[in-house]
Amino acid sequence: MKGAQGFWLREQRAAAARGAKSRVVAEHGEIAKYWPDAPRPKPNEPLDPGRPPDVRPGPTPARAPTRTVQPAASSSQSASNGSLEEVPKISAEDQAILDRFAQSDEIKTLRRQIRQDMTALENFLQEMTQKDPELMKAIATNQKTFLKMVTHGLAEEARSATKLEEEQPQPEPSELRAALKQKEAKKQLRTQKALQPSTSSLHTLALLHSPYSCAVCKATSATAELFLCSSCGCVRFCSRECQRRFWPRHQTVSWKLGGV
């Protein structure tokens, strides 16, 4: 038998084997004094103190709806947002000076220089300090307005410049073919010059053999592939066998030609 009832029976048997007195089961009235909510035993059901009573769970209380609390914006963030949205006030005199600068060619030159060099703005301000003090004073007083005026349209000008470069006329296919043909001809000329024998006409030993044929079997470049001697750079062979046969008498000459 399993469960709490089986455990109780095993406990009773163990107690009887030890000779211990059996426990007295209290009546329901006695239990109710200490446990008011104790359930009554069912009829014809023996009491089992080892088994907990069957207590029906009560209704689950309803939970209060959760409320999401959004964090309040910090004072620094609100201050920064307020400063970004704040419209700077410009005096009439400074506005006239900045408008005159905006309509001049200097701002176009400055924008072009800024696209090429990031230090162009610093150089411009140093130059304006001596060249136009009134403009420099208006710039120092209204820095945000000046920077907005200079950077306005900078991205559009960069895109238009890129578009003009892309719209430049491309060379005709015939011109491309002519250029490629000329390049290939120059490459072939360099290859032919590299394949020419590097003989020295000042040394008489260089004229002992024809530079366009094998020094042993006299095979020409038309019938076999010739290899140049790496020591002297003058005599050619069609195979390693010919070079091995010719090497004993060519060894001294090769050293002399290599030192020329």
C-alpha positions in Angstrom: 0.0 0.0 0.0 1.4 3.4 -1.0 0.7 6.9 0.2 0.2 8.3 3.6 -2.1 5.5 4.7 0.5 2.9 3.8 3.1 4.9 5.7 0.8 4.9 8.8 0.3 1.1 8.6 4.0 0.5 8.4 4.6 2.8 11.3 2.0 0.9 13.4 3.6 -2.4 12.5 7.0 -1.1 13.4 5.7 0.2 16.8 4.1 -3.2 17.5 7.3 -5.0 16.8 9.1 -2.7 19.2 6.4 -3.3 21.8 5.5 0.4 21.9 2.1 1.5 22.9 -0.3 2.4 20.0 -1.1 6.0 19.7 -4.6 7.1 20.7 -6.5 8.8 18.0 -8.2 12.0 19.2 -11.8 12.5 18.3 -12.9 15.2 15.9 -14.2 17.3 18.8 -10.8 17.4 20.5 -9.1 18.3 17.2 -11.5 21.1 16.5 -10.4 22.8 19.6 -7.0 23.4 18.2 -7.9 23.3 14.5 -11.2 24.9 13.9 -11.2 24.3 10.2 -10.4 20.6 10.4 -12.7 18.6 8.1 -14.9 16.0 9.5 -14.0 12.4 8.6 -16.2 10.6 6.2 -18.5 7.9 7.5 -16.9 4.4 7.7 -13.5 5.9 7.2 -10.8 5.3 9.8 -8.9 8.3 11.0 -5.4 8.6 9.7 -3.3 11.3 11.5 -0.5 10.7 9.1 -2.5 11.9 6.2 -3.2 15.6 5.9 -6.9 16.6 5.7 -8.4 17.4 2.3 -9.0 21.2 2.4 -10.6 22.7 -0.6 -8.9 25.8 -1.8 -10.8 29.0 -1.5 -11.4 31.5 -4.3 -8.3 33.2 -5.6 -8.4 37.0 -4.9 -8.4 39.1 -8.0 -5.1 40.9 -8.7 -5.0 44.6 -9.1 -4.2 45.7 -12.7 -0.6 46.6 -13.2 0.2 50.2 -13.9 3.1 51.1 -16.1 5.0 54.1 -14.9 6.9 56.0 -17.5 10.2 57.6 -16.3 10.0 61.4 -16.2 12.4 63.2 -18.5 15.5 64.5 -16.8 16.1 68.1 -16.3 19.3 68.0 -18.4 17.5 66.4 -21.3 14.6 68.9 -21.2 17.1 71.7 -21.0 19.0 70.4 -24.0 15.8 70.0 -26.0 14.8 73.5 -25.1 18.2 74.8 -26.2 17.9 73.0 -29.6 14.4 74.4 -30.2 15.4 77.8 -29.1 15.7 80.3 -32.0 18.7 82.5 -31.6 18.0 86.2 -31.8 20.2 88.2 -34.2 20.5 91.9 -34.3 19.6 93.8 -37.5 23.2 94.8 -38.1 24.6 91.3 -37.7 21.9 89.9 -39.9 22.8 92.4 -42.7 26.5 91.4 -42.5 25.7 87.7 -42.6 23.3 88.2 -45.5 25.9 90.1 -47.4 28.4 87.2 -46.8 25.8 84.6 -47.8 25.4 86.3 -51.2 29.1 86.6 -51.9 31.4 84.2 -53.7 33.4 83.6 -50.6 30.9 81.3 -49.0 30.9 79.1 -52.2 34.7 79.0 -52.1 34.5 78.1 -48.4 32.1 75.3 -48.9 34.2 73.8 -51.7 37.3 74.0 -49.5 35.5 72.4 -46.6 34.5 69.4 -48.7 38.2 68.9 -49.5 39.9 69.9 -46.2 38.3 69.9 -42.7 40.7 72.6 -41.5 39.5 75.1 -44.2 37.0 76.7 -41.8 39.6 77.3 -39.2 41.9 78.9 -41.7 39.0 81.0 -43.0 38.3 82.4 -39.5 41.9 83.2 -38.9 42.0 85.1 -42.2 38.7 87.0 -41.5 40.1 88.2 -38.2 42.4 90.6 -40.0 40.6 90.9 -43.3 37.1 91.7 -42.2 36.8 92.3 -38.4 33.1 93.2 -38.7 32.2 89.9 -40.3 34.3 88.1 -37.7 32.5 89.9 -34.9 29.1 88.9 -36.4 30.3 85.3 -36.7 31.5 85.2 -33.1 28.2 86.6 -31.8 26.1 84.3 -33.9 28.0 81.0 -34.2 25.0 78.7 -34.7 23.5 80.8 -37.5 26.9 81.1 -39.3 27.5 77.3 -39.1 24.0 76.6 -40.3 24.5 79.0 -43.2 27.8 77.5 -44.2 26.7 73.8 -43.9 23.4 74.4 -45.6 23.4 72.8 -49.0 26.8 71.2 -48.5 25.5 67.7 -49.0 23.5 68.8 -52.1 26.6 70.4 -53.6 28.6 67.2 -53.0 25.9 65.1 -54.6 25.7 67.4 -57.6 29.5 67.3 -58.0 29.5 63.5 -57.9 26.6 63.5 -60.5 28.6 65.8 -62.8 31.6 63.4 -62.6 29.4 60.5 -63.4 27.8 62.3 -66.4 31.2 63.0 -68.0 31.4 61.6 -71.5 32.9 58.2 -71.6 35.4 57.3 -74.4 34.1 55.6 -77.4 34.5 51.8 -77.8 36.8 52.4 -80.8 39.1 54.5 -78.6 39.1 51.9 -75.9 40.0 49.2 -78.4 42.8 51.4 -79.8 44.2 52.0 -76.4 44.1 48.3 -75.5 45.7 47.4 -78.7 48.5 49.9 -78.2 49.0 48.6 -74.6 49.2 45.0 -75.9 51.8 46.1 -78.6 54.0 47.7 -75.9 53.7 44.5 -73.8 54.8 42.3 -76.7 57.7 44.7 -77.5 58.9 44.4 -73.9 58.6 40.6 -74.1 60.6 40.5 -77.3 63.4 42.7 -75.9 63.5 40.4 -72.8 63.9 37.3 -75.0 66.8 38.8 -77.0 70.2 37.3 -76.2 72.2 39.5 -73.9 75.6 39.2 -75.6 78.5 41.6 -75.3 80.1 42.5 -78.6 83.2 43.8 -76.8 84.2 40.3 -75.7 85.4 38.0 -78.5 84.3 34.9 -76.7 80.7 36.0 -77.0 80.9 35.4 -80.8 81.9 31.8 -80.6 78.3 30.5 -80.8 75.2 31.8 -82.5 72.9 33.2 -79.8 69.8 32.0 -81.8 70.7 28.3 -81.8 71.7 25.5 -79.5 75.5 25.4 -78.8 75.6 21.6 -79.1 73.0 20.3 -81.6 72.5 23.7 -83.4 68.7 23.5 -83.0 67.1 26.8 -83.7 64.3 28.6 -81.8 62.0 27.6 -84.6 62.3 23.9 -83.9 63.0 23.8 -80.2 62.7 26.0 -77.1 66.1 27.4 -76.2 67.2 28.1 -72.6 69.8 30.7 -71.8 72.9 29.8 -69.7 72.4 31.3 -66.3 76.1 31.9 -65.7 77.3 33.7 -68.8 73.9 34.9 -70.2 75.2 34.4 -73.8 75.0 30.7 -74.8 71.7 28.9 -75.3 70.8 25.2 -75.0 67.8 23.2 -76.2 67.9 20.8 -73.2 69.7 19.9 -70.1 71.5 17.0 -71.9 73.1 19.4 -74.3 74.1 21.7 -71.5 75.7 18.8 -69.6 77.7 17.7 -72.7 78.9 21.2 -73.4 79.6 22.2 -69.8 83.2 20.9 -69.3 84.7 23.2 -72.0 82.2 26.0 -71.4 82.8 26.3 -67.7 85.9 28.5 -68.0 84.3 30.7 -70.7 81.1 31.0 -68.7 83.0 32.4 -65.7 84.9 34.9 -67.8 81.7 36.1 -69.6 79.9 36.3 -66.3 82.5 38.7 -65.0 82.2 41.1 -68.0 
